[in-house]
Protein backbone atom coordinates (compact mmCIF):
# COMPACT_ATOMS: atom_id res chain seq x y z
CA UNK A 1 0.00 0.00 0.00
CA UNK A 2 1.39 3.37 -1.01
CA UNK A 3 1.16 6.18 1.54
CA UNK A 4 0.21 9.82 1.10
CA UNK A 5 2.07 12.78 2.64
CA UNK A 6 0.05 12.40 5.85
CA UNK A 7 0.98 8.74 6.27
CA UNK A 8 -2.44 7.41 5.28
CA UNK A 9 -3.32 5.21 2.29
CA UNK A 10 -2.74 7.03 -1.01
CA UNK A 11 -6.07 7.97 -2.61
CA UNK A 12 -6.72 8.24 -6.37
CA UNK A 13 -5.97 11.61 -7.96
CA UNK A 14 -7.96 11.46 -11.22
CA UNK A 15 -9.36 8.96 -13.69
CA UNK A 16 -10.74 11.67 -16.00
CA UNK A 17 -8.27 12.68 -17.21
CA UNK A 18 -6.40 9.49 -16.37
CA UNK A 19 -3.27 10.55 -14.53
CA UNK A 20 -0.23 9.10 -12.85
CA UNK A 21 3.15 7.98 -14.15
CA UNK A 22 1.65 4.50 -14.48
CA UNK A 23 -1.70 5.88 -15.77
CA UNK A 24 -3.49 4.18 -12.90
CA UNK A 25 -5.25 7.31 -11.60
CA UNK A 26 -2.88 7.57 -8.63
CA UNK A 27 0.33 9.50 -8.04
CA UNK A 28 2.29 6.28 -7.54
CA UNK A 29 6.01 6.28 -8.17
CA UNK A 30 8.83 3.83 -8.58
CA UNK A 31 12.42 3.55 -9.73
CA UNK A 32 11.48 4.11 -13.38
CA UNK A 33 9.65 7.39 -12.58
CA UNK A 34 12.65 9.70 -12.83
CA UNK A 35 10.38 12.77 -12.80
CA UNK A 36 8.76 11.74 -9.49
CA UNK A 37 5.13 12.35 -10.60
CA UNK A 38 3.77 12.40 -7.05
CA UNK A 39 1.94 15.68 -6.39
CA UNK A 40 -1.81 15.52 -7.03
CA UNK A 41 -2.51 19.05 -8.22
CA UNK A 42 -5.57 20.94 -9.39
CA UNK A 43 -4.72 22.74 -12.60
CA UNK A 44 -5.15 26.50 -12.80
CA UNK A 45 -4.81 28.72 -15.85
CA UNK A 46 -1.84 30.42 -14.19
CA UNK A 47 -0.02 27.16 -13.55
CA UNK A 48 -0.71 25.84 -17.05
CA UNK A 49 0.75 29.03 -18.51
CA UNK A 50 3.76 28.80 -16.19
CA UNK A 51 4.35 25.15 -17.07
CA UNK A 52 4.26 25.93 -20.80
CA UNK A 53 6.68 28.83 -20.26
CA UNK A 54 9.26 26.46 -18.76
CA UNK A 55 8.92 23.89 -21.52
CA UNK A 56 6.15 21.56 -20.37
CA UNK A 57 2.96 22.40 -22.30
CA UNK A 58 0.22 20.48 -20.51
CA UNK A 59 -2.66 22.26 -22.28
CA UNK A 60 -2.11 21.26 -25.89
CA UNK A 61 -3.62 17.91 -26.88
CA UNK A 62 -1.14 15.25 -28.03
CA UNK A 63 -3.38 12.64 -29.73
CA UNK A 64 -0.40 10.47 -30.70
CA UNK A 65 0.17 9.88 -26.99
CA UNK A 66 -3.52 9.65 -26.03
CA UNK A 67 -3.28 13.00 -24.22
CA UNK A 68 -6.26 15.33 -24.56
CA UNK A 69 -4.55 18.29 -22.86
CA UNK A 70 -5.38 19.69 -19.44
CA UNK A 71 -7.68 22.54 -18.52
CA UNK A 72 -8.23 24.46 -15.29
CA UNK A 73 -9.93 22.27 -12.70
CA UNK A 74 -8.39 19.00 -13.94
CA UNK A 75 -6.44 17.04 -11.35
CA UNK A 76 -3.04 15.76 -12.46
CA UNK A 77 0.03 14.12 -10.93
CA UNK A 78 2.82 16.67 -11.25
CA UNK A 79 6.52 16.08 -10.81
CA UNK A 80 7.50 17.04 -7.28
CA UNK A 81 10.52 19.12 -8.42
CA UNK A 82 8.28 21.02 -10.91
CA UNK A 83 5.74 21.77 -8.18
CA UNK A 84 8.55 23.11 -5.98
CA UNK A 85 9.82 25.21 -8.89
CA UNK A 86 6.31 26.60 -9.39
CA UNK A 87 6.12 27.37 -5.66
CA UNK A 88 9.45 29.19 -5.78
CA UNK A 89 8.08 31.34 -8.61
CA UNK A 90 4.72 32.00 -6.97
CA UNK A 91 2.81 29.77 -9.41
CA UNK A 92 2.15 26.59 -7.40
CA UNK A 93 -1.23 25.00 -8.11
CA UNK A 94 -3.47 23.67 -5.33
CA UNK A 95 -2.77 20.15 -4.08
CA UNK A 96 -4.87 17.22 -2.85
CA UNK A 97 -3.03 15.92 0.23
CA UNK A 98 -4.85 12.57 0.37
CA UNK A 99 -3.70 11.86 -3.19
CA UNK A 100 -0.13 13.19 -2.96
CA UNK A 101 2.47 10.43 -2.55
CA UNK A 102 4.78 10.37 0.48
CA UNK A 103 7.84 10.52 -1.83
CA UNK A 104 6.94 14.17 -2.49
CA UNK A 105 8.37 15.06 0.92
CA UNK A 106 11.88 14.48 -0.46
CA UNK A 107 11.36 17.65 -2.55
CA UNK A 108 8.63 19.71 -0.87
CA UNK A 109 7.82 20.45 2.77
CA UNK A 110 4.53 19.34 4.26
CA UNK A 111 3.95 22.90 5.45
CA UNK A 112 4.16 24.19 1.85
CA UNK A 113 1.80 21.46 0.66
CA UNK A 114 -0.68 22.21 3.45
CA UNK A 115 -0.58 25.91 2.57
CA UNK A 116 -1.81 24.99 -0.94
CA UNK A 117 -4.15 22.14 0.01
CA UNK A 118 -7.76 21.87 -1.15
CA UNK A 119 -8.43 19.06 1.34
CA UNK A 120 -7.40 18.19 4.88
CA UNK A 121 -6.06 14.81 3.79
CA UNK A 122 -8.90 12.81 5.33
CA UNK A 123 -10.70 12.10 2.07
CA UNK A 124 -10.18 12.64 -1.65
CA UNK A 125 -11.23 15.98 -3.08
CA UNK A 126 -12.86 14.16 -5.99
CA UNK A 127 -12.19 13.50 -9.64
N, CA, C and O atoms as a GROMACS GRO file, in nm:
protein
  508
    1UNK      N    1   0.084  -0.119   0.000
    1UNK     CA    2   0.000   0.000   0.000
    1UNK      C    3   0.089   0.125   0.000
    1UNK      O    4   0.175   0.141   0.086
    2UNK      N    5   0.066   0.210  -0.096
    2UNK     CA    6   0.140   0.337  -0.101
    2UNK      C    7   0.078   0.434   0.001
    2UNK      O    8  -0.041   0.428   0.030
    3UNK      N    9   0.162   0.521   0.055
    3UNK     CA   10   0.116   0.618   0.154
    3UNK      C   11   0.116   0.759   0.097
    3UNK      O   12   0.196   0.792   0.009
    4UNK      N   13   0.024   0.841   0.148
    4UNK     CA   14   0.021   0.982   0.110
    4UNK      C   15   0.110   1.062   0.206
    4UNK      O   16   0.169   1.006   0.298
    5UNK      N   17   0.118   1.193   0.184
    5UNK     CA   18   0.208   1.278   0.264
    5UNK      C   19   0.168   1.286   0.411
    5UNK      O   20   0.246   1.335   0.493
    6UNK      N   21   0.050   1.239   0.445
    6UNK     CA   22   0.005   1.240   0.585
    6UNK      C   23   0.023   1.104   0.651
    6UNK      O   24  -0.010   1.086   0.768
    7UNK      N   25   0.075   1.007   0.573
    7UNK     CA   26   0.098   0.874   0.627
    7UNK      C   27  -0.020   0.780   0.614
    7UNK      O   28  -0.014   0.667   0.663
    8UNK      N   29  -0.127   0.825   0.550
    8UNK     CA   30  -0.244   0.741   0.528
    8UNK      C   31  -0.234   0.675   0.391
    8UNK      O   32  -0.142   0.703   0.315
    9UNK      N   33  -0.330   0.588   0.360
    9UNK     CA   34  -0.332   0.521   0.229
    9UNK      C   35  -0.350   0.624   0.118
    9UNK      O   36  -0.436   0.712   0.126
   10UNK      N   37  -0.267   0.614   0.014
   10UNK     CA   38  -0.274   0.703  -0.101
   10UNK      C   39  -0.407   0.687  -0.172
   10UNK      O   40  -0.446   0.575  -0.207
   11UNK      N   41  -0.477   0.797  -0.193
   11UNK     CA   42  -0.607   0.797  -0.261
   11UNK      C   43  -0.587   0.831  -0.409
   11UNK      O   44  -0.488   0.894  -0.446
   12UNK      N   45  -0.682   0.789  -0.495
   12UNK     CA   46  -0.672   0.824  -0.637
   12UNK      C   47  -0.672   0.976  -0.657
   12UNK      O   48  -0.732   1.051  -0.580
   13UNK      N   49  -0.604   1.019  -0.761
   13UNK     CA   50  -0.597   1.161  -0.796
   13UNK      C   51  -0.701   1.193  -0.903
   13UNK      O   52  -0.782   1.284  -0.885
   14UNK      N   53  -0.699   1.120  -1.015
   14UNK     CA   54  -0.796   1.146  -1.122
   14UNK      C   55  -0.798   1.030  -1.221
   14UNK      O   56  -0.695   0.976  -1.260
   15UNK      N   57  -0.919   0.994  -1.261
   15UNK     CA   58  -0.936   0.896  -1.369
   15UNK      C   59  -0.988   0.964  -1.496
   15UNK      O   60  -0.993   0.902  -1.602
   16UNK      N   61  -1.027   1.090  -1.484
   16UNK     CA   62  -1.074   1.167  -1.600
   16UNK      C   63  -1.032   1.312  -1.584
   16UNK      O   64  -1.105   1.390  -1.524
   17UNK      N   65  -0.915   1.350  -1.637
   17UNK     CA   66  -0.827   1.268  -1.721
   17UNK      C   67  -0.750   1.165  -1.639
   17UNK      O   68  -0.722   1.185  -1.520
   18UNK      N   69  -0.716   1.055  -1.704
   18UNK     CA   70  -0.641   0.949  -1.637
   18UNK      C   71  -0.498   0.995  -1.615
   18UNK      O   72  -0.426   1.026  -1.710
   19UNK      N   73  -0.458   1.001  -1.489
   19UNK     CA   74  -0.327   1.055  -1.453
   19UNK      C   75  -0.238   0.951  -1.389
   19UNK      O   76  -0.276   0.834  -1.375
   20UNK      N   77  -0.120   0.995  -1.352
   20UNK     CA   78  -0.023   0.910  -1.285
   20UNK      C   79   0.084   0.862  -1.382
   20UNK      O   80   0.056   0.838  -1.499
   21UNK      N   81   0.205   0.848  -1.332
   21UNK     CA   82   0.315   0.798  -1.415
   21UNK      C   83   0.277   0.664  -1.477
   21UNK      O   84   0.313   0.636  -1.591
   22UNK      N   85   0.206   0.582  -1.400
   22UNK     CA   86   0.165   0.450  -1.448
   22UNK      C   87   0.026   0.451  -1.510
   22UNK      O   88  -0.028   0.346  -1.546
   23UNK      N   89  -0.034   0.570  -1.524
   23UNK     CA   90  -0.170   0.588  -1.577
   23UNK      C   91  -0.268   0.494  -1.507
   23UNK      O   92  -0.345   0.422  -1.570
   24UNK      N   93  -0.260   0.498  -1.373
   24UNK     CA   94  -0.349   0.418  -1.289
   24UNK      C   95  -0.443   0.505  -1.207
   24UNK      O   96  -0.516   0.456  -1.120
   25UNK      N   97  -0.440   0.638  -1.234
   25UNK     CA   98  -0.525   0.730  -1.160
   25UNK      C   99  -0.467   0.778  -1.029
   25UNK      O  100  -0.524   0.865  -0.964
   26UNK      N  101  -0.353   0.721  -0.989
   26UNK     CA  102  -0.288   0.757  -0.863
   26UNK      C  103  -0.150   0.815  -0.889
   26UNK      O  104  -0.090   0.790  -0.994
   27UNK      N  105  -0.101   0.891  -0.793
   27UNK     CA  106   0.033   0.950  -0.804
   27UNK      C  107   0.137   0.855  -0.748
   27UNK      O  108   0.222   0.893  -0.667
   28UNK      N  109   0.130   0.728  -0.793
   28UNK     CA  110   0.229   0.628  -0.754
   28UNK      C  111   0.361   0.658  -0.820
   28UNK      O  112   0.367   0.726  -0.923
   29UNK      N  113   0.468   0.607  -0.762
   29UNK     CA  114   0.601   0.628  -0.817
   29UNK      C  115   0.683   0.501  -0.798
   29UNK      O  116   0.646   0.412  -0.721
   30UNK      N  117   0.792   0.496  -0.868
   30UNK     CA  118   0.883   0.382  -0.858
   30UNK      C  119   1.015   0.421  -0.919
   30UNK      O  120   1.033   0.535  -0.962
   31UNK      N  121   1.108   0.328  -0.924
   31UNK     CA  122   1.242   0.355  -0.973
   31UNK      C  123   1.247   0.404  -1.117
   31UNK      O  124   1.341   0.474  -1.154
   32UNK      N  125   1.149   0.368  -1.198
   32UNK     CA  126   1.148   0.411  -1.338
   32UNK      C  127   1.084   0.549  -1.357
   32UNK      O  128   1.086   0.603  -1.467
   33UNK      N  129   1.027   0.606  -1.252
   33UNK     CA  130   0.965   0.739  -1.258
   33UNK      C  131   1.069   0.844  -1.220
   33UNK      O  132   1.070   0.894  -1.107
   34UNK      N  133   1.157   0.876  -1.315
   34UNK     CA  134   1.265   0.970  -1.284
   34UNK      C  135   1.215   1.111  -1.257
   34UNK      O  136   1.285   1.190  -1.192
   35UNK      N  137   1.095   1.145  -1.304
   35UNK     CA  138   1.038   1.277  -1.280
   35UNK      C  139   0.969   1.290  -1.146
   35UNK      O  140   0.938   1.402  -1.103
   36UNK      N  141   0.944   1.179  -1.079
   36UNK     CA  142   0.876   1.174  -0.949
   36UNK      C  143   0.739   1.244  -0.960
   36UNK      O  144   0.717   1.350  -0.901
   37UNK      N  145   0.648   1.183  -1.036
   37UNK     CA  146   0.513   1.235  -1.060
   37UNK      C  147   0.423   1.204  -0.941
   37UNK      O  148   0.340   1.113  -0.948
   38UNK      N  149   0.439   1.279  -0.832
   38UNK     CA  150   0.377   1.240  -0.705
   38UNK      C  151   0.284   1.342  -0.642
   38UNK      O  152   0.219   1.312  -0.542
   39UNK      N  153   0.275   1.462  -0.700
   39UNK     CA  154   0.194   1.568  -0.639
   39UNK      C  155   0.060   1.577  -0.712
   39UNK      O  156   0.054   1.616  -0.828
   40UNK      N  157  -0.048   1.540  -0.644
   40UNK     CA  158  -0.181   1.552  -0.703
   40UNK      C  159  -0.221   1.699  -0.697
   40UNK      O  160  -0.247   1.754  -0.590
   41UNK      N  161  -0.226   1.761  -0.814
   41UNK     CA  162  -0.251   1.905  -0.822
   41UNK      C  163  -0.377   1.935  -0.902
   41UNK      O  164  -0.415   1.860  -0.992
   42UNK      N  165  -0.441   2.045  -0.866
   42UNK     CA  166  -0.557   2.094  -0.939
   42UNK      C  167  -0.507   2.204  -1.033
   42UNK      O  168  -0.454   2.306  -0.989
   43UNK      N  169  -0.525   2.180  -1.161
   43UNK     CA  170  -0.472   2.274  -1.260
   43UNK      C  171  -0.543   2.409  -1.254
   43UNK      O  172  -0.664   2.418  -1.235
   44UNK      N  173  -0.464   2.514  -1.269
   44UNK     CA  174  -0.515   2.650  -1.280
   44UNK      C  175  -0.462   2.707  -1.411
   44UNK      O  176  -0.362   2.660  -1.464
   45UNK      N  177  -0.529   2.808  -1.462
   45UNK     CA  178  -0.481   2.872  -1.585
   45UNK      C  179  -0.340   2.926  -1.564
   45UNK      O  180  -0.255   2.913  -1.652
   46UNK      N  181  -0.315   2.985  -1.448
   46UNK     CA  182  -0.184   3.042  -1.419
   46UNK      C  183  -0.074   2.936  -1.419
   46UNK      O  184   0.034   2.957  -1.474
   47UNK      N  185  -0.104   2.821  -1.357
   47UNK     CA  186  -0.002   2.716  -1.355
   47UNK      C  187   0.020   2.660  -1.495
   47UNK      O  188   0.134   2.636  -1.533
   48UNK      N  189  -0.086   2.638  -1.570
   48UNK     CA  190  -0.071   2.584  -1.706
   48UNK      C  191   0.013   2.677  -1.792
   48UNK      O  192   0.096   2.631  -1.871
   49UNK      N  193  -0.007   2.806  -1.778
   49UNK     CA  194   0.075   2.903  -1.852
   49UNK      C  195   0.220   2.898  -1.805
   49UNK      O  196   0.312   2.901  -1.886
   50UNK      N  197   0.241   2.891  -1.674
   50UNK     CA  198   0.376   2.880  -1.619
   50UNK      C  199   0.445   2.755  -1.671
   50UNK      O  200   0.559   2.761  -1.717
   51UNK      N  201   0.376   2.642  -1.665
   51UNK     CA  202   0.435   2.516  -1.707
   51UNK      C  203   0.477   2.522  -1.854
   51UNK      O  204   0.586   2.476  -1.890
   52UNK      N  205   0.392   2.578  -1.938
   52UNK     CA  206   0.426   2.593  -2.080
   52UNK      C  207   0.548   2.684  -2.096
   52UNK      O  208   0.632   2.660  -2.183
   53UNK      N  209   0.556   2.787  -2.014
   53UNK     CA  210   0.668   2.883  -2.026
   53UNK      C  211   0.802   2.822  -1.988
   53UNK      O  212   0.907   2.874  -2.027
   54UNK      N  213   0.801   2.713  -1.913
   54UNK     CA  214   0.926   2.646  -1.876
   54UNK      C  215   0.944   2.514  -1.951
   54UNK      O  216   1.022   2.428  -1.911
   55UNK      N  217   0.869   2.500  -2.062
   55UNK     CA  218   0.892   2.389  -2.152
   55UNK      C  219   0.807   2.265  -2.136
   55UNK      O  220   0.836   2.163  -2.197
   56UNK      N  221   0.702   2.272  -2.055
   56UNK     CA  222   0.615   2.156  -2.038
   56UNK      C  223   0.471   2.199  -2.063
   56UNK      O  224   0.398   2.231  -1.970
   57UNK      N  225   0.431   2.199  -2.189
   57UNK     CA  226   0.296   2.240  -2.230
   57UNK      C  227   0.197   2.128  -2.197
   57UNK      O  228   0.192   2.027  -2.267
   58UNK      N  229   0.121   2.148  -2.093
   58UNK     CA  230   0.022   2.048  -2.051
   58UNK      C  231  -0.117   2.075  -2.107
   58UNK      O  232  -0.208   1.995  -2.088
   59UNK      N  233  -0.134   2.187  -2.177
   59UNK     CA  234  -0.266   2.226  -2.228
   59UNK      C  235  -0.295   2.175  -2.368
   59UNK      O  236  -0.410   2.147  -2.402
   60UNK      N  237  -0.192   2.164  -2.449
   60UNK     CA  238  -0.211   2.126  -2.589
   60UNK      C  239  -0.231   1.976  -2.602
   60UNK      O  240  -0.149   1.898  -2.553
   61UNK      N  241  -0.340   1.934  -2.667
   61UNK     CA  242  -0.362   1.791  -2.688
   61UNK      C  243  -0.248   1.728  -2.769
   61UNK      O  244  -0.194   1.789  -2.861
   62UNK      N  245  -0.214   1.605  -2.732
   62UNK     CA  246  -0.114   1.525  -2.803
   62UNK      C  247  -0.178   1.390  -2.836
   62UNK      O  248  -0.150   1.291  -2.769
   63UNK      N  249  -0.264   1.387  -2.941
   63UNK     CA  250  -0.338   1.264  -2.973
   63UNK      C  251  -0.249   1.141  -2.993
   63UNK      O  252  -0.290   1.030  -2.960
   64UNK      N  253  -0.130   1.160  -3.047
   64UNK     CA  254  -0.040   1.047  -3.070
   64UNK      C  255  -0.005   0.975  -2.940
   64UNK      O  256   0.030   0.857  -2.941
   65UNK      N  257  -0.014   1.047  -2.829
   65UNK     CA  258   0.017   0.988  -2.699
   65UNK      C  259  -0.108   0.965  -2.614
   65UNK      O  260  -0.099   0.931  -2.496
   66UNK      N  261  -0.228   0.984  -2.676
   66UNK     CA  262  -0.352   0.965  -2.604
   66UNK      C  263  -0.375   1.071  -2.497
   66UNK      O  264  -0.442   1.046  -2.397
   67UNK      N  265  -0.319   1.191  -2.519
   67UNK     CA  266  -0.328   1.300  -2.422
   67UNK      C  267  -0.418   1.410  -2.477
   67UNK      O  268  -0.387   1.470  -2.580
   68UNK      N  269  -0.528   1.435  -2.409
   68UNK     CA  270  -0.626   1.533  -2.456
   68UNK      C  271  -0.591   1.677  -2.417
   68UNK      O  272  -0.658   1.770  -2.461
   69UNK      N  273  -0.488   1.695  -2.336
   69UNK     CA  274  -0.455   1.829  -2.286
   69UNK      C  275  -0.533   1.858  -2.159
   69UNK      O  276  -0.644   1.808  -2.141
   70UNK      N  277  -0.475   1.937  -2.072
   70UNK     CA  278  -0.538   1.969  -1.944
   70UNK      C  279  -0.601   2.107  -1.948
   70UNK      O  280  -0.559   2.194  -2.025
   71UNK      N  281  -0.702   2.124  -1.864
   71UNK     CA  282  -0.768   2.254  -1.852
   71UNK      C  283  -0.783   2.285  -1.703
   71UNK      O  284  -0.774   2.195  -1.620
   72UNK      N  285  -0.804   2.412  -1.670
   72UNK     CA  286  -0.823   2.446  -1.529
   72UNK      C  287  -0.931   2.359  -1.464
   72UNK      O  288  -1.036   2.334  -1.522
   73UNK      N  289  -0.902   2.314  -1.344
   73UNK     CA  290  -0.993   2.227  -1.270
   73UNK      C  291  -0.957   2.080  -1.279
   73UNK      O  292  -0.996   2.002  -1.192
   74UNK      N  293  -0.883   2.040  -1.383
   74UNK     CA  294  -0.839   1.900  -1.394
   74UNK      C  295  -0.739   1.871  -1.283
   74UNK      O  296  -0.660   1.957  -1.244
   75UNK      N  297  -0.743   1.749  -1.232
   75UNK     CA  298  -0.644   1.704  -1.135
   75UNK      C  299  -0.541   1.621  -1.209
   75UNK      O  300  -0.575   1.542  -1.296
   76UNK      N  301  -0.412   1.640  -1.172
   76UNK     CA  302  -0.304   1.576  -1.246
   76UNK      C  303  -0.186   1.552  -1.153
   76UNK      O  304  -0.159   1.633  -1.064
   77UNK      N  305  -0.116   1.442  -1.173
   77UNK     CA  306   0.003   1.412  -1.093
   77UNK      C  307   0.123   1.486  -1.152
   77UNK      O  308   0.174   1.451  -1.258
   78UNK      N  309   0.166   1.588  -1.081
   78UNK     CA  310   0.282   1.666  -1.125
   78UNK      C  311   0.411   1.611  -1.066
   78UNK      O  312   0.410   1.543  -0.963
   79UNK      N  313   0.520   1.642  -1.134
   79UNK     CA  314   0.652   1.608  -1.081
   79UNK      C  315   0.677   1.694  -0.958
   79UNK      O  316   0.655   1.815  -0.959
   80UNK      N  317   0.725   1.631  -0.851
   80UNK     CA  318   0.750   1.704  -0.728
   80UNK      C  319   0.850   1.819  -0.748
   80UNK      O  320   0.827   1.928  -0.696
   81UNK      N  321   0.960   1.799  -0.822
   81UNK     CA  322   1.052   1.912  -0.842
   81UNK      C  323   0.987   2.027  -0.921
   81UNK      O  324   1.019   2.144  -0.896
   82UNK      N  325   0.897   1.997  -1.014
   82UNK     CA  326   0.828   2.102  -1.091
   82UNK      C  327   0.734   2.179  -1.000
   82UNK      O  328   0.723   2.301  -1.011
   83UNK      N  329   0.664   2.108  -0.910
   83UNK     CA  330   0.574   2.177  -0.818
   83UNK      C  331   0.655   2.272  -0.730
   83UNK      O  332   0.613   2.385  -0.707
   84UNK      N  333   0.770   2.225  -0.681
   84UNK     CA  334   0.855   2.311  -0.598
   84UNK      C  335   0.904   2.431  -0.678
   84UNK      O  336   0.908   2.543  -0.626
   85UNK      N  337   0.940   2.410  -0.804
   85UNK     CA  338   0.982   2.521  -0.889
   85UNK      C  339   0.869   2.622  -0.905
   85UNK      O  340   0.891   2.743  -0.897
   86UNK      N  341   0.748   2.572  -0.927
   86UNK     CA  342   0.631   2.660  -0.939
   86UNK      C  343   0.610   2.737  -0.809
   86UNK      O  344   0.580   2.856  -0.812
   87UNK      N  345   0.625   2.670  -0.696
   87UNK     CA  346   0.612   2.737  -0.566
   87UNK      C  347   0.715   2.849  -0.553
   87UNK      O  348   0.682   2.960  -0.512
   88UNK      N  349   0.838   2.820  -0.588
   88UNK     CA  350   0.945   2.919  -0.578
   88UNK      C  351   0.918   3.042  -0.664
   88UNK      O  352   0.966   3.151  -0.634
   89UNK      N  353   0.840   3.023  -0.770
   89UNK     CA  354   0.808   3.134  -0.861
   89UNK      C  355   0.668   3.190  -0.838
   89UNK      O  356   0.619   3.270  -0.918
   90UNK      N  357   0.604   3.148  -0.729
   90UNK     CA  358   0.472   3.200  -0.697
   90UNK      C  359   0.360   3.149  -0.786
   90UNK      O  360   0.258   3.216  -0.801
   91UNK      N  361   0.378   3.031  -0.847
   91UNK     CA  362   0.281   2.977  -0.941
   91UNK      C  363   0.230   2.838  -0.903
   91UNK      O  364   0.170   2.770  -0.986
   92UNK      N  365   0.252   2.795  -0.780
   92UNK     CA  366   0.215   2.659  -0.740
   92UNK      C  367   0.063   2.639  -0.746
   92UNK      O  368  -0.012   2.720  -0.693
   93UNK      N  369   0.020   2.530  -0.810
   93UNK     CA  370  -0.123   2.500  -0.811
   93UNK      C  371  -0.166   2.434  -0.680
   93UNK      O  372  -0.082   2.385  -0.605
   94UNK      N  373  -0.296   2.435  -0.652
   94UNK     CA  374  -0.347   2.367  -0.532
   94UNK      C  375  -0.315   2.218  -0.536
   94UNK      O  376  -0.298   2.159  -0.642
   95UNK      N  377  -0.307   2.157  -0.418
   95UNK     CA  378  -0.277   2.015  -0.408
   95UNK      C  379  -0.386   1.941  -0.330
   95UNK      O  380  -0.458   2.000  -0.249
   96UNK      N  381  -0.397   1.811  -0.358
   96UNK     CA  382  -0.487   1.722  -0.285
   96UNK      C  383  -0.397   1.634  -0.198
   96UNK      O  384  -0.333   1.542  -0.248
   97UNK      N  385  -0.393   1.662  -0.068
   97UNK     CA  386  -0.303   1.592   0.023
   97UNK      C  387  -0.327   1.441   0.025
   97UNK      O  388  -0.231   1.363   0.024
   98UNK      N  389  -0.452   1.400   0.028
   98UNK     CA  390  -0.485   1.257   0.037
   98UNK      C  391  -0.435   1.179  -0.084
   98UNK      O  392  -0.418   1.057  -0.078
   99UNK      N  393  -0.410   1.250  -0.194
   99UNK     CA  394  -0.370   1.186  -0.319
   99UNK      C  395  -0.226   1.218  -0.358
   99UNK      O  396  -0.183   1.182  -0.468
  100UNK      N  397  -0.152   1.283  -0.270
  100UNK     CA  398  -0.013   1.319  -0.296
  100UNK      C  399   0.078   1.219  -0.225
  100UNK      O  400   0.072   1.203  -0.104
  101UNK      N  401   0.162   1.152  -0.303
  101UNK     CA  402   0.247   1.043  -0.255
  101UNK      C  403   0.351   1.092  -0.154
  101UNK      O  404   0.403   1.203  -0.166
  102UNK      N  405   0.380   1.009  -0.057
  102UNK     CA  406   0.478   1.037   0.048
  102UNK      C  407   0.615   1.076  -0.008
  102UNK      O  408   0.687   1.154   0.053
  103UNK      N  409   0.653   1.022  -0.124
  103UNK     CA  410   0.784   1.052  -0.183
  103UNK      C  411   0.800   1.201  -0.214
  103UNK      O  412   0.912   1.249  -0.230
  104UNK      N  413   0.690   1.272  -0.223
  104UNK     CA  414   0.694   1.417  -0.249
  104UNK      C  415   0.775   1.489  -0.142
  104UNK      O  416   0.839   1.590  -0.170
  105UNK      N  417   0.772   1.437  -0.020
  105UNK     CA  418   0.837   1.506   0.092
  105UNK      C  419   0.990   1.508   0.080
  105UNK      O  420   1.057   1.572   0.161
  106UNK      N  421   1.045   1.438  -0.019
  106UNK     CA  422   1.188   1.448  -0.046
  106UNK      C  423   1.221   1.578  -0.120
  106UNK      O  424   1.337   1.616  -0.129
  107UNK      N  425   1.118   1.645  -0.173
  107UNK     CA  426   1.136   1.765  -0.255
  107UNK      C  427   1.063   1.888  -0.202
  107UNK      O  428   1.104   2.001  -0.226
  108UNK      N  429   0.954   1.865  -0.129
  108UNK     CA  430   0.863   1.971  -0.087
  108UNK      C  431   0.830   1.952   0.061
  108UNK      O  432   0.817   1.838   0.106
  109UNK      N  433   0.818   2.060   0.136
  109UNK     CA  434   0.782   2.045   0.277
  109UNK      C  435   0.631   2.024   0.292
  109UNK      O  436   0.551   2.070   0.210
  110UNK      N  437   0.595   1.955   0.397
  110UNK     CA  438   0.454   1.934   0.426
  110UNK      C  439   0.384   2.067   0.454
  110UNK      O  440   0.269   2.086   0.416
  111UNK      N  441   0.454   2.159   0.518
  111UNK     CA  442   0.395   2.290   0.545
  111UNK      C  443   0.359   2.362   0.414
  111UNK      O  444   0.252   2.423   0.405
  112UNK      N  445   0.446   2.356   0.314
  112UNK     CA  446   0.416   2.419   0.185
  112UNK      C  447   0.298   2.351   0.117
  112UNK      O  448   0.212   2.417   0.059
  113UNK      N  449   0.293   2.218   0.125
  113UNK     CA  450   0.180   2.146   0.066
  113UNK      C  451   0.049   2.184   0.137
  113UNK      O  452  -0.052   2.210   0.072
  114UNK      N  453   0.053   2.185   0.268
  114UNK     CA  454  -0.068   2.221   0.345
  114UNK      C  455  -0.116   2.362   0.312
  114UNK      O  456  -0.236   2.388   0.307
  115UNK      N  457  -0.022   2.453   0.289
  115UNK     CA  458  -0.058   2.591   0.256
  115UNK      C  459  -0.130   2.602   0.122
  115UNK      O  460  -0.195   2.702   0.095
  116UNK      N  461  -0.118   2.499   0.038
  116UNK     CA  462  -0.181   2.499  -0.094
  116UNK      C  463  -0.286   2.389  -0.108
  116UNK      O  464  -0.332   2.359  -0.218
  117UNK      N  465  -0.324   2.329   0.003
  117UNK     CA  466  -0.415   2.214   0.001
  117UNK      C  467  -0.561   2.254  -0.020
  117UNK      O  468  -0.607   2.356   0.030
  118UNK      N  469  -0.632   2.171  -0.096
  118UNK     CA  470  -0.776   2.187  -0.115
  118UNK      C  471  -0.854   2.089  -0.027
  118UNK      O  472  -0.977   2.089  -0.025
  119UNK      N  473  -0.780   2.003   0.046
  119UNK     CA  474  -0.843   1.906   0.134
  119UNK      C  475  -0.762   1.903   0.264
  119UNK      O  476  -0.656   1.965   0.275
  120UNK      N  477  -0.814   1.832   0.362
  120UNK     CA  478  -0.740   1.819   0.488
  120UNK      C  479  -0.669   1.685   0.496
  120UNK      O  480  -0.610   1.651   0.598
  121UNK      N  481  -0.674   1.609   0.385
  121UNK     CA  482  -0.606   1.481   0.379
  121UNK      C  483  -0.690   1.365   0.427
  121UNK      O  484  -0.646   1.251   0.418
  122UNK      N  485  -0.809   1.390   0.479
  122UNK     CA  486  -0.890   1.281   0.533
  122UNK      C  487  -0.973   1.209   0.428
  122UNK      O  488  -1.018   1.096   0.450
  123UNK      N  489  -0.994   1.273   0.314
  123UNK     CA  490  -1.070   1.210   0.206
  123UNK      C  491  -1.035   1.278   0.075
  123UNK      O  492  -0.995   1.394   0.074
  124UNK      N  493  -1.049   1.205  -0.036
  124UNK     CA  494  -1.018   1.264  -0.165
  124UNK      C  495  -1.105   1.385  -0.197
  124UNK      O  496  -1.221   1.392  -0.157
  125UNK      N  497  -1.048   1.479  -0.268
  125UNK     CA  498  -1.123   1.598  -0.308
  125UNK      C  499  -1.216   1.568  -0.425
  125UNK      O  500  -1.302   1.650  -0.457
  126UNK      N  501  -1.200   1.453  -0.488
  126UNK     CA  502  -1.286   1.416  -0.599
  126UNK      C  503  -1.212   1.414  -0.729
  126UNK      O  504  -1.099   1.462  -0.739
  127UNK      N  505  -1.277   1.359  -0.829
  127UNK     CA  506  -1.219   1.350  -0.964
  127UNK      C  507  -1.247   1.474  -1.042
  127UNK      O  508  -1.206   1.486  -1.158
   0.00000   0.00000   0.00000
